Amino acid sequence: MTLPDTPSSSEGLDEGRVQATNPNLQADRALLDLLICPVTRTLLRYDAQRQELISDAARLAFPIRGGVPVLVVDDARHF
């Protein structure tokens, strides 16, 4: 799957796949595309504005800190 270089929002997500717009994350696109929710084992969606990986199935938002996804349930935001 090819990801656009500069999407402006979450529009155009390819079946919930992660999109990297942050320069720190662009180098890790292949890794981000493989990440799954540690709770539901479903694909994560990247929220560029909040710098989070979203699990719609678990209703959790995992933070990205310093360009590193933190997939720890205790650190996730419930929504």
PyMOL Python script that loads the backbone (N, CA, C, O; Angstrom):
from pymol import cmd

cmd.read_pdbstr("""\
ATOM      1  N   MET A   1       0.839  -1.171   0.000  1.00  0.00           N
ATOM      2  CA  MET A   1       0.000   0.000   0.000  1.00  0.00           C
ATOM      3  C   MET A   1       0.885   1.236   0.000  1.00  0.00           C
ATOM      4  O   MET A   1       1.865   1.303   0.743  1.00  0.00           O
ATOM      5  N   THR A   2       0.551   2.189  -0.812  1.00  0.00           N
ATOM      6  CA  THR A   2       1.288   3.446  -0.881  1.00  0.00           C
ATOM      7  C   THR A   2       0.522   4.518  -0.139  1.00  0.00           C
ATOM      8  O   THR A   2      -0.676   4.703  -0.355  1.00  0.00           O
ATOM      9  N   LEU A   3       1.220   5.225   0.738  1.00  0.00           N
ATOM     10  CA  LEU A   3       0.592   6.278   1.525  1.00  0.00           C
ATOM     11  C   LEU A   3       0.948   7.629   0.934  1.00  0.00           C
ATOM     12  O   LEU A   3       2.077   7.824   0.485  1.00  0.00           O
ATOM     13  N   PRO A   4       0.002   8.573   0.924  1.00  0.00           N
ATOM     14  CA  PRO A   4       0.321   9.912   0.439  1.00  0.00           C
ATOM     15  C   PRO A   4       1.313  10.585   1.365  1.00  0.00           C
ATOM     16  O   PRO A   4       1.363  10.293   2.560  1.00  0.00           O
ATOM     17  N   ASP A   5       2.114  11.500   0.796  1.00  0.00           N
ATOM     18  CA  ASP A   5       3.131  12.173   1.600  1.00  0.00           C
ATOM     19  C   ASP A   5       2.561  13.192   2.572  1.00  0.00           C
ATOM     20  O   ASP A   5       3.076  13.338   3.680  1.00  0.00           O
ATOM     21  N   THR A   6       1.505  13.902   2.179  1.00  0.00           N
ATOM     22  CA  THR A   6       1.015  14.969   3.054  1.00  0.00           C
ATOM     23  C   THR A   6      -0.503  15.035   3.100  1.00  0.00           C
ATOM     24  O   THR A   6      -1.077  16.026   2.650  1.00  0.00           O
ATOM     25  N   PRO A   7      -1.176  14.013   3.629  1.00  0.00           N
ATOM     26  CA  PRO A   7      -2.620  14.144   3.785  1.00  0.00           C
ATOM     27  C   PRO A   7      -2.926  15.207   4.817  1.00  0.00           C
ATOM     28  O   PRO A   7      -2.200  15.353   5.801  1.00  0.00           O
ATOM     29  N   SER A   8      -4.001  15.951   4.597  1.00  0.00           N
ATOM     30  CA  SER A   8      -4.306  17.052   5.502  1.00  0.00           C
ATOM     31  C   SER A   8      -5.209  16.643   6.658  1.00  0.00           C
ATOM     32  O   SER A   8      -5.321  17.375   7.642  1.00  0.00           O
ATOM     33  N   SER A   9      -5.844  15.500   6.555  1.00  0.00           N
ATOM     34  CA  SER A   9      -6.718  15.055   7.641  1.00  0.00           C
ATOM     35  C   SER A   9      -6.839  13.548   7.573  1.00  0.00           C
ATOM     36  O   SER A   9      -6.095  12.885   6.850  1.00  0.00           O
ATOM     37  N   SER A  10      -7.787  13.008   8.334  1.00  0.00           N
ATOM     38  CA  SER A  10      -7.982  11.568   8.328  1.00  0.00           C
ATOM     39  C   SER A  10      -8.762  11.106   7.109  1.00  0.00           C
ATOM     40  O   SER A  10      -9.014   9.911   6.956  1.00  0.00           O
ATOM     41  N   GLU A  11      -9.151  12.035   6.234  1.00  0.00           N
ATOM     42  CA  GLU A  11      -9.830  11.656   5.011  1.00  0.00           C
ATOM     43  C   GLU A  11      -8.889  10.847   4.142  1.00  0.00           C
ATOM     44  O   GLU A  11      -7.684  11.097   4.116  1.00  0.00           O
ATOM     45  N   GLY A  12      -9.442   9.876   3.432  1.00  0.00           N
ATOM     46  CA  GLY A  12      -8.645   9.093   2.524  1.00  0.00           C
ATOM     47  C   GLY A  12      -7.933   7.935   3.191  1.00  0.00           C
ATOM     48  O   GLY A  12      -7.034   7.345   2.591  1.00  0.00           O
ATOM     49  N   LEU A  13      -8.302   7.594   4.406  1.00  0.00           N
ATOM     50  CA  LEU A  13      -7.677   6.460   5.046  1.00  0.00           C
ATOM     51  C   LEU A  13      -8.043   5.198   4.282  1.00  0.00           C
ATOM     52  O   LEU A  13      -9.200   5.004   3.909  1.00  0.00           O
ATOM     53  N   ASP A  14      -7.089   4.368   4.058  1.00  0.00           N
ATOM     54  CA  ASP A  14      -7.294   3.150   3.305  1.00  0.00           C
ATOM     55  C   ASP A  14      -7.680   2.035   4.257  1.00  0.00           C
ATOM     56  O   ASP A  14      -6.814   1.394   4.852  1.00  0.00           O
ATOM     57  N   GLU A  15      -8.970   1.802   4.405  1.00  0.00           N
ATOM     58  CA  GLU A  15      -9.500   0.743   5.244  1.00  0.00           C
ATOM     59  C   GLU A  15      -8.952   0.800   6.666  1.00  0.00           C
ATOM     60  O   GLU A  15      -8.673  -0.240   7.264  1.00  0.00           O
ATOM     61  N   GLY A  16      -8.795   1.999   7.210  1.00  0.00           N
ATOM     62  CA  GLY A  16      -8.347   2.139   8.581  1.00  0.00           C
ATOM     63  C   GLY A  16      -6.852   2.013   8.769  1.00  0.00           C
ATOM     64  O   GLY A  16      -6.376   2.021   9.904  1.00  0.00           O
ATOM     65  N   ARG A  17      -6.107   1.899   7.704  1.00  0.00           N
ATOM     66  CA  ARG A  17      -4.654   1.778   7.816  1.00  0.00           C
ATOM     67  C   ARG A  17      -4.045   3.070   8.334  1.00  0.00           C
ATOM     68  O   ARG A  17      -4.615   4.148   8.160  1.00  0.00           O
ATOM     69  N   VAL A  18      -2.906   2.961   8.959  1.00  0.00           N
ATOM     70  CA  VAL A  18      -2.202   4.107   9.519  1.00  0.00           C
ATOM     71  C   VAL A  18      -1.578   4.925   8.397  1.00  0.00           C
ATOM     72  O   VAL A  18      -1.016   4.369   7.453  1.00  0.00           O
ATOM     73  N   GLN A  19      -1.679   6.235   8.501  1.00  0.00           N
ATOM     74  CA  GLN A  19      -1.027   7.135   7.565  1.00  0.00           C
ATOM     75  C   GLN A  19      -0.065   8.005   8.330  1.00  0.00           C
ATOM     76  O   GLN A  19      -0.407   8.534   9.388  1.00  0.00           O
ATOM     77  N   ALA A  20       1.122   8.156   7.815  1.00  0.00           N
ATOM     78  CA  ALA A  20       2.150   8.931   8.496  1.00  0.00           C
ATOM     79  C   ALA A  20       2.344  10.270   7.803  1.00  0.00           C
ATOM     80  O   ALA A  20       2.758  10.319   6.645  1.00  0.00           O
ATOM     81  N   THR A  21       2.046  11.361   8.511  1.00  0.00           N
ATOM     82  CA  THR A  21       2.284  12.690   7.962  1.00  0.00           C
ATOM     83  C   THR A  21       3.370  13.411   8.739  1.00  0.00           C
ATOM     84  O   THR A  21       3.968  14.354   8.221  1.00  0.00           O
ATOM     85  N   ASN A  22       3.638  13.000   9.948  1.00  0.00           N
ATOM     86  CA  ASN A  22       4.678  13.584  10.764  1.00  0.00           C
ATOM     87  C   ASN A  22       6.030  13.160  10.195  1.00  0.00           C
ATOM     88  O   ASN A  22       6.236  11.971   9.954  1.00  0.00           O
ATOM     89  N   PRO A  23       6.961  14.094   9.971  1.00  0.00           N
ATOM     90  CA  PRO A  23       8.270  13.715   9.426  1.00  0.00           C
ATOM     91  C   PRO A  23       8.966  12.629  10.235  1.00  0.00           C
ATOM     92  O   PRO A  23       9.680  11.799   9.671  1.00  0.00           O
ATOM     93  N   ASN A  24       8.766  12.626  11.550  1.00  0.00           N
ATOM     94  CA  ASN A  24       9.382  11.581  12.378  1.00  0.00           C
ATOM     95  C   ASN A  24       8.812  10.212  12.083  1.00  0.00           C
ATOM     96  O   ASN A  24       9.493   9.205  12.279  1.00  0.00           O
ATOM     97  N   LEU A  25       7.570  10.152  11.612  1.00  0.00           N
ATOM     98  CA  LEU A  25       6.923   8.873  11.371  1.00  0.00           C
ATOM     99  C   LEU A  25       7.050   8.406   9.932  1.00  0.00           C
ATOM    100  O   LEU A  25       6.868   7.219   9.661  1.00  0.00           O
ATOM    101  N   GLN A  26       7.357   9.299   9.001  1.00  0.00           N
ATOM    102  CA  GLN A  26       7.393   8.916   7.604  1.00  0.00           C
ATOM    103  C   GLN A  26       8.410   7.814   7.335  1.00  0.00           C
ATOM    104  O   GLN A  26       8.184   6.971   6.467  1.00  0.00           O
ATOM    105  N   ALA A  27       9.505   7.804   8.050  1.00  0.00           N
ATOM    106  CA  ALA A  27      10.521   6.777   7.849  1.00  0.00           C
ATOM    107  C   ALA A  27      10.024   5.410   8.294  1.00  0.00           C
ATOM    108  O   ALA A  27      10.558   4.383   7.875  1.00  0.00           O
ATOM    109  N   ASP A  28       9.021   5.398   9.128  1.00  0.00           N
ATOM    110  CA  ASP A  28       8.521   4.137   9.685  1.00  0.00           C
ATOM    111  C   ASP A  28       7.154   3.747   9.140  1.00  0.00           C
ATOM    112  O   ASP A  28       6.390   3.080   9.838  1.00  0.00           O
ATOM    113  N   ARG A  29       6.830   4.138   7.934  1.00  0.00           N
ATOM    114  CA  ARG A  29       5.516   3.841   7.373  1.00  0.00           C
ATOM    115  C   ARG A  29       5.218   2.353   7.343  1.00  0.00           C
ATOM    116  O   ARG A  29       4.112   1.934   7.686  1.00  0.00           O
ATOM    117  N   ALA A  30       6.177   1.563   6.944  1.00  0.00           N
ATOM    118  CA  ALA A  30       5.954   0.120   6.852  1.00  0.00           C
ATOM    119  C   ALA A  30       5.638  -0.456   8.229  1.00  0.00           C
ATOM    120  O   ALA A  30       4.753  -1.302   8.362  1.00  0.00           O
ATOM    121  N   LEU A  31       6.353  -0.003   9.243  1.00  0.00           N
ATOM    122  CA  LEU A  31       6.092  -0.471  10.604  1.00  0.00           C
ATOM    123  C   LEU A  31       4.716  -0.027  11.069  1.00  0.00           C
ATOM    124  O   LEU A  31       3.962  -0.825  11.626  1.00  0.00           O
ATOM    125  N   LEU A  32       4.383   1.224  10.849  1.00  0.00           N
ATOM    126  CA  LEU A  32       3.084   1.741  11.273  1.00  0.00           C
ATOM    127  C   LEU A  32       1.939   0.984  10.610  1.00  0.00           C
ATOM    128  O   LEU A  32       0.892   0.761  11.219  1.00  0.00           O
ATOM    129  N   ASP A  33       2.145   0.598   9.373  1.00  0.00           N
ATOM    130  CA  ASP A  33       1.099  -0.119   8.645  1.00  0.00           C
ATOM    131  C   ASP A  33       0.858  -1.510   9.220  1.00  0.00           C
ATOM    132  O   ASP A  33      -0.195  -2.104   8.990  1.00  0.00           O
ATOM    133  N   LEU A  34       1.824  -2.028   9.964  1.00  0.00           N
ATOM    134  CA  LEU A  34       1.711  -3.360  10.555  1.00  0.00           C
ATOM    135  C   LEU A  34       1.169  -3.344  11.985  1.00  0.00           C
ATOM    136  O   LEU A  34       0.766  -4.385  12.504  1.00  0.00           O
ATOM    137  N   LEU A  35       1.157  -2.172  12.625  1.00  0.00           N
ATOM    138  CA  LEU A  35       0.721  -2.107  14.014  1.00  0.00           C
ATOM    139  C   LEU A  35      -0.764  -2.407  14.149  1.00  0.00           C
ATOM    140  O   LEU A  35      -1.583  -1.978  13.336  1.00  0.00           O
ATOM    141  N   ILE A  36      -1.085  -3.151  15.189  1.00  0.00           N
ATOM    142  CA  ILE A  36      -2.484  -3.481  15.471  1.00  0.00           C
ATOM    143  C   ILE A  36      -2.780  -3.168  16.933  1.00  0.00           C
ATOM    144  O   ILE A  36      -1.874  -3.027  17.754  1.00  0.00           O
ATOM    145  N   CYS A  37      -4.044  -3.066  17.228  1.00  0.00           N
ATOM    146  CA  CYS A  37      -4.483  -2.812  18.594  1.00  0.00           C
ATOM    147  C   CYS A  37      -4.105  -4.001  19.478  1.00  0.00           C
ATOM    148  O   CYS A  37      -4.385  -5.146  19.122  1.00  0.00           O
ATOM    149  N   PRO A  38      -3.473  -3.744  20.623  1.00  0.00           N
ATOM    150  CA  PRO A  38      -3.106  -4.851  21.512  1.00  0.00           C
ATOM    151  C   PRO A  38      -4.304  -5.504  22.190  1.00  0.00           C
ATOM    152  O   PRO A  38      -4.177  -6.592  22.751  1.00  0.00           O
ATOM    153  N   VAL A  39      -5.461  -4.857  22.147  1.00  0.00           N
ATOM    154  CA  VAL A  39      -6.661  -5.406  22.785  1.00  0.00           C
ATOM    155  C   VAL A  39      -7.479  -6.233  21.797  1.00  0.00           C
ATOM    156  O   VAL A  39      -7.825  -7.381  22.078  1.00  0.00           O
ATOM    157  N   THR A  40      -7.784  -5.649  20.646  1.00  0.00           N
ATOM    158  CA  THR A  40      -8.703  -6.288  19.692  1.00  0.00           C
ATOM    159  C   THR A  40      -8.006  -6.944  18.509  1.00  0.00           C
ATOM    160  O   THR A  40      -8.631  -7.712  17.777  1.00  0.00           O
ATOM    161  N   ARG A  41      -6.730  -6.657  18.309  1.00  0.00           N
ATOM    162  CA  ARG A  41      -5.959  -7.169  17.166  1.00  0.00           C
ATOM    163  C   ARG A  41      -6.505  -6.664  15.837  1.00  0.00           C
ATOM    164  O   ARG A  41      -6.401  -7.346  14.817  1.00  0.00           O
ATOM    165  N   THR A  42      -7.088  -5.462  15.852  1.00  0.00           N
ATOM    166  CA  THR A  42      -7.584  -4.831  14.637  1.00  0.00           C
ATOM    167  C   THR A  42      -6.630  -3.710  14.228  1.00  0.00           C
ATOM    168  O   THR A  42      -5.794  -3.276  15.020  1.00  0.00           O
ATOM    169  N   LEU A  43      -6.762  -3.248  12.991  1.00  0.00           N
ATOM    170  CA  LEU A  43      -5.901  -2.185  12.487  1.00  0.00           C
ATOM    171  C   LEU A  43      -6.144  -0.884  13.228  1.00  0.00           C
ATOM    172  O   LEU A  43      -7.241  -0.628  13.723  1.00  0.00           O
ATOM    173  N   LEU A  44      -5.115  -0.076  13.296  1.00  0.00           N
ATOM    174  CA  LEU A  44      -5.190   1.227  13.941  1.00  0.00           C
ATOM    175  C   LEU A  44      -5.290   2.319  12.894  1.00  0.00           C
ATOM    176  O   LEU A  44      -4.809   2.175  11.770  1.00  0.00           O
ATOM    177  N   ARG A  45      -5.917   3.402  13.282  1.00  0.00           N
ATOM    178  CA  ARG A  45      -6.084   4.570  12.419  1.00  0.00           C
ATOM    179  C   ARG A  45      -5.241   5.702  13.009  1.00  0.00           C
ATOM    180  O   ARG A  45      -5.269   5.929  14.218  1.00  0.00           O
ATOM    181  N   TYR A  46      -4.488   6.416  12.159  1.00  0.00           N
ATOM    182  CA  TYR A  46      -3.617   7.489  12.614  1.00  0.00           C
ATOM    183  C   TYR A  46      -4.370   8.813  12.636  1.00  0.00           C
ATOM    184  O   TYR A  46      -4.955   9.213  11.630  1.00  0.00           O
ATOM    185  N   ASP A  47      -4.357   9.491  13.777  1.00  0.00           N
ATOM    186  CA  ASP A  47      -4.931  10.822  13.920  1.00  0.00           C
ATOM    187  C   ASP A  47      -3.763  11.800  13.987  1.00  0.00           C
ATOM    188  O   ASP A  47      -3.119  11.943  15.026  1.00  0.00           O
ATOM    189  N   ALA A  48      -3.496  12.478  12.858  1.00  0.00           N
ATOM    190  CA  ALA A  48      -2.345  13.375  12.761  1.00  0.00           C
ATOM    191  C   ALA A  48      -2.473  14.574  13.688  1.00  0.00           C
ATOM    192  O   ALA A  48      -1.480  15.026  14.259  1.00  0.00           O
ATOM    193  N   GLN A  49      -3.681  15.089  13.842  1.00  0.00           N
ATOM    194  CA  GLN A  49      -3.877  16.278  14.666  1.00  0.00           C
ATOM    195  C   GLN A  49      -3.558  16.000  16.132  1.00  0.00           C
ATOM    196  O   GLN A  49      -2.903  16.810  16.788  1.00  0.00           O
ATOM    197  N   ARG A  50      -4.009  14.882  16.638  1.00  0.00           N
ATOM    198  CA  ARG A  50      -3.776  14.540  18.050  1.00  0.00           C
ATOM    199  C   ARG A  50      -2.530  13.698  18.271  1.00  0.00           C
ATOM    200  O   ARG A  50      -2.154  13.446  19.416  1.00  0.00           O
ATOM    201  N   GLN A  51      -1.883  13.257  17.196  1.00  0.00           N
ATOM    202  CA  GLN A  51      -0.715  12.381  17.293  1.00  0.00           C
ATOM    203  C   GLN A  51      -1.057  11.136  18.104  1.00  0.00           C
ATOM    204  O   GLN A  51      -0.427  10.834  19.117  1.00  0.00           O
ATOM    205  N   GLU A  52      -2.085  10.417  17.621  1.00  0.00           N
ATOM    206  CA  GLU A  52      -2.537   9.198  18.278  1.00  0.00           C
ATOM    207  C   GLU A  52      -2.820   8.126  17.236  1.00  0.00           C
ATOM    208  O   GLU A  52      -3.087   8.416  16.070  1.00  0.00           O
ATOM    209  N   LEU A  53      -2.754   6.885  17.689  1.00  0.00           N
ATOM    210  CA  LEU A  53      -3.213   5.754  16.903  1.00  0.00           C
ATOM    211  C   LEU A  53      -4.534   5.320  17.517  1.00  0.00           C
ATOM    212  O   LEU A  53      -4.610   5.039  18.713  1.00  0.00           O
ATOM    213  N   ILE A  54      -5.562   5.269  16.701  1.00  0.00           N
ATOM    214  CA  ILE A  54      -6.921   5.043  17.180  1.00  0.00           C
ATOM    215  C   ILE A  54      -7.355   3.609  16.919  1.00  0.00           C
ATOM    216  O   ILE A  54      -7.211   3.098  15.809  1.00  0.00           O
ATOM    217  N   SER A  55      -7.887   2.968  17.949  1.00  0.00           N
ATOM    218  CA  SER A  55      -8.536   1.671  17.810  1.00  0.00           C
ATOM    219  C   SER A  55     -10.032   1.918  17.973  1.00  0.00           C
ATOM    220  O   SER A  55     -10.534   2.061  19.087  1.00  0.00           O
ATOM    221  N   ASP A  56     -10.736   1.964  16.839  1.00  0.00           N
ATOM    222  CA  ASP A  56     -12.180   2.186  16.901  1.00  0.00           C
ATOM    223  C   ASP A  56     -12.880   1.013  17.581  1.00  0.00           C
ATOM    224  O   ASP A  56     -13.864   1.208  18.295  1.00  0.00           O
ATOM    225  N   ALA A  57     -12.383  -0.193  17.367  1.00  0.00           N
ATOM    226  CA  ALA A  57     -13.008  -1.380  17.949  1.00  0.00           C
ATOM    227  C   ALA A  57     -12.929  -1.368  19.477  1.00  0.00           C
ATOM    228  O   ALA A  57     -13.892  -1.737  20.149  1.00  0.00           O
ATOM    229  N   ALA A  58     -11.798  -0.950  20.024  1.00  0.00           N
ATOM    230  CA  ALA A  58     -11.618  -0.920  21.482  1.00  0.00           C
ATOM    231  C   ALA A  58     -11.984   0.433  22.084  1.00  0.00           C
ATOM    232  O   ALA A  58     -12.042   0.582  23.304  1.00  0.00           O
ATOM    233  N   ARG A  59     -12.236   1.434  21.206  1.00  0.00           N
ATOM    234  CA  ARG A  59     -12.514   2.795  21.639  1.00  0.00           C
ATOM    235  C   ARG A  59     -11.380   3.335  22.508  1.00  0.00           C
ATOM    236  O   ARG A  59     -11.599   3.920  23.569  1.00  0.00           O
ATOM    237  N   LEU A  60     -10.138   3.110  22.006  1.00  0.00           N
ATOM    238  CA  LEU A  60      -8.939   3.574  22.679  1.00  0.00           C
ATOM    239  C   LEU A  60      -8.101   4.391  21.704  1.00  0.00           C
ATOM    240  O   LEU A  60      -8.081   4.118  20.503  1.00  0.00           O
ATOM    241  N   ALA A  61      -7.406   5.401  22.236  1.00  0.00           N
ATOM    242  CA  ALA A  61      -6.479   6.211  21.456  1.00  0.00           C
ATOM    243  C   ALA A  61      -5.105   6.092  22.103  1.00  0.00           C
ATOM    244  O   ALA A  61      -4.904   6.516  23.241  1.00  0.00           O
ATOM    245  N   PHE A  62      -4.166   5.512  21.369  1.00  0.00           N
ATOM    246  CA  PHE A  62      -2.821   5.305  21.876  1.00  0.00           C
ATOM    247  C   PHE A  62      -1.944   6.488  21.479  1.00  0.00           C
ATOM    248  O   PHE A  62      -1.929   6.870  20.309  1.00  0.00           O
ATOM    249  N   PRO A  63      -1.214   7.077  22.428  1.00  0.00           N
ATOM    250  CA  PRO A  63      -0.403   8.262  22.119  1.00  0.00           C
ATOM    251  C   PRO A  63       0.836   7.909  21.308  1.00  0.00           C
ATOM    252  O   PRO A  63       1.328   6.781  21.339  1.00  0.00           O
ATOM    253  N   ILE A  64       1.322   8.908  20.585  1.00  0.00           N
ATOM    254  CA  ILE A  64       2.616   8.818  19.922  1.00  0.00           C
ATOM    255  C   ILE A  64       3.487   9.864  20.594  1.00  0.00           C
ATOM    256  O   ILE A  64       3.195  11.058  20.533  1.00  0.00           O
ATOM    257  N   ARG A  65       4.555   9.414  21.233  1.00  0.00           N
ATOM    258  CA  ARG A  65       5.428  10.311  21.995  1.00  0.00           C
ATOM    259  C   ARG A  65       6.826  10.290  21.392  1.00  0.00           C
ATOM    260  O   ARG A  65       7.470   9.244  21.322  1.00  0.00           O
ATOM    261  N   GLY A  66       7.276  11.440  20.965  1.00  0.00           N
ATOM    262  CA  GLY A  66       8.601  11.520  20.367  1.00  0.00           C
ATOM    263  C   GLY A  66       8.735  10.658  19.131  1.00  0.00           C
ATOM    264  O   GLY A  66       9.818  10.155  18.833  1.00  0.00           O
ATOM    265  N   GLY A  67       7.627  10.482  18.400  1.00  0.00           N
ATOM    266  CA  GLY A  67       7.642   9.673  17.197  1.00  0.00           C
ATOM    267  C   GLY A  67       7.509   8.183  17.445  1.00  0.00           C
ATOM    268  O   GLY A  67       7.596   7.387  16.510  1.00  0.00           O
ATOM    269  N   VAL A  68       7.296   7.793  18.711  1.00  0.00           N
ATOM    270  CA  VAL A  68       7.196   6.380  19.062  1.00  0.00           C
ATOM    271  C   VAL A  68       5.769   6.061  19.519  1.00  0.00           C
ATOM    272  O   VAL A  68       5.289   6.650  20.488  1.00  0.00           O
ATOM    273  N   PRO A  69       5.082   5.133  18.832  1.00  0.00           N
ATOM    274  CA  PRO A  69       3.748   4.740  19.272  1.00  0.00           C
ATOM    275  C   PRO A  69       3.817   4.009  20.610  1.00  0.00           C
ATOM    276  O   PRO A  69       4.619   3.092  20.784  1.00  0.00           O
ATOM    277  N   VAL A  70       2.974   4.421  21.550  1.00  0.00           N
ATOM    278  CA  VAL A  70       2.920   3.790  22.865  1.00  0.00           C
ATOM    279  C   VAL A  70       1.651   2.942  22.908  1.00  0.00           C
ATOM    280  O   VAL A  70       0.557   3.458  23.139  1.00  0.00           O
ATOM    281  N   LEU A  71       1.805   1.641  22.685  1.00  0.00           N
ATOM    282  CA  LEU A  71       0.649   0.738  22.620  1.00  0.00           C
ATOM    283  C   LEU A  71       0.428   0.039  23.956  1.00  0.00           C
ATOM    284  O   LEU A  71       0.289  -1.183  24.021  1.00  0.00           O
ATOM    285  N   VAL A  72       0.398   0.830  25.005  1.00  0.00           N
ATOM    286  CA  VAL A  72       0.158   0.340  26.361  1.00  0.00           C
ATOM    287  C   VAL A  72      -1.253   0.773  26.744  1.00  0.00           C
ATOM    288  O   VAL A  72      -1.573   1.962  26.733  1.00  0.00           O
ATOM    289  N   VAL A  73      -2.080  -0.188  27.077  1.00  0.00           N
ATOM    290  CA  VAL A  73      -3.485   0.085  27.374  1.00  0.00           C
ATOM    291  C   VAL A  73      -3.631   1.092  28.501  1.00  0.00           C
ATOM    292  O   VAL A  73      -4.508   1.953  28.437  1.00  0.00           O
ATOM    293  N   ASP A  74      -2.801   1.011  29.528  1.00  0.00           N
ATOM    294  CA  ASP A  74      -2.889   1.949  30.651  1.00  0.00           C
ATOM    295  C   ASP A  74      -2.578   3.386  30.244  1.00  0.00           C
ATOM    296  O   ASP A  74      -3.006   4.321  30.920  1.00  0.00           O
ATOM    297  N   ASP A  75      -1.836   3.577  29.143  1.00  0.00           N
ATOM    298  CA  ASP A  75      -1.498   4.915  28.657  1.00  0.00           C
ATOM    299  C   ASP A  75      -2.486   5.431  27.617  1.00  0.00           C
ATOM    300  O   ASP A  75      -2.400   6.586  27.201  1.00  0.00           O
ATOM    301  N   ALA A  76      -3.418   4.590  27.198  1.00  0.00           N
ATOM    302  CA  ALA A  76      -4.363   4.957  26.147  1.00  0.00           C
ATOM    303  C   ALA A  76      -5.499   5.818  26.711  1.00  0.00           C
ATOM    304  O   ALA A  76      -5.870   5.725  27.881  1.00  0.00           O
ATOM    305  N   ARG A  77      -6.023   6.649  25.828  1.00  0.00           N
ATOM    306  CA  ARG A  77      -7.166   7.496  26.174  1.00  0.00           C
ATOM    307  C   ARG A  77      -8.437   6.782  25.720  1.00  0.00           C
ATOM    308  O   ARG A  77      -8.526   6.328  24.580  1.00  0.00           O
ATOM    309  N   HIS A  78      -9.422   6.685  26.617  1.00  0.00           N
ATOM    310  CA  HIS A  78     -10.720   6.091  26.261  1.00  0.00           C
ATOM    311  C   HIS A  78     -11.588   7.158  25.610  1.00  0.00           C
ATOM    312  O   HIS A  78     -11.558   8.319  26.020  1.00  0.00           O
ATOM    313  N   PHE A  79     -12.354   6.776  24.607  1.00  0.00           N
ATOM    314  CA  PHE A  79     -13.284   7.716  23.992  1.00  0.00           C
ATOM    315  C   PHE A  79     -14.610   7.049  23.719  1.00  0.00           C
ATOM    316  O   PHE A  79     -15.527   7.686  23.200  1.00  0.00           O
TER     317      PHE A  79
END
""", "prot")
cmd.dss("prot")
cmd.show_as("cartoon", "prot")
cmd.util.cbc("prot")
cmd.orient("prot")
